[in-house]
């Protein structure tokens, strides 16, 4: 039996230890204690076993500010920590493509739902951003269009922020994730996202148009599997 397998069996035994059947509860507790001693595990290890990670491919390989803001906003809303890393994936013809990933780290199903929320929201935000860029004058410089699109996207995120606030995590879950990060990622470096707005011909109207669209987004809990735990609609 591996350490991870033991952790899962211990968790099941501890769940049985709350059984109203005193004999069953005592037997489960003894079994849990025996395995904890055998594998050198303690209560902290058991709590950390509930932490999971979910990788979600980013929309951009460069560390773009609006996408970084969204990833951190979603992570915070679901009680997760988020980190980013560069990776590769195979394309047809066995060609390798460089990609960026956002890694959501949290307790239980939280990372899965956070990753799904990020995927849904980033896809919609990117779609609305592209549509807004197409509305710009043909005489507009490409860098200016990108900047205005980013301003729009940041406004869009501000508009959707209030919807994400309704999904919360407990302080206990946050503490468990913090301990996990200390153990598994002790040497993380803080990265600065790319600012494509400052110094460009961008007005507050770009931001407000984005906020108007983002404010129309509605998130709600779904039913069924984890992939249906969050649904999005627009008024």
Secondary structure, 3 states (H helix, E strand, C coil): CCHHHHHHHHHHHHHHCCCCCHHHHHHHHHHHHHHHHHCCCCHHHHHHCCEEEEEEECCCCCCEHHHHHHHHHHHHHCCCEEEEEEEEEEECCCEEEEEEEEEEEEECCHHHHHHHHHHHHHHHHHHHHHHHHHCCCCCCCHHHHHHHHHHHHHHHHHHHHHHHCCCCCCHHHHHHHHHHHHHHCCCCCCCCCECCCCCCCCCHHHHHHHHHHHHCEEEECCCCCHHHCCEEEEC
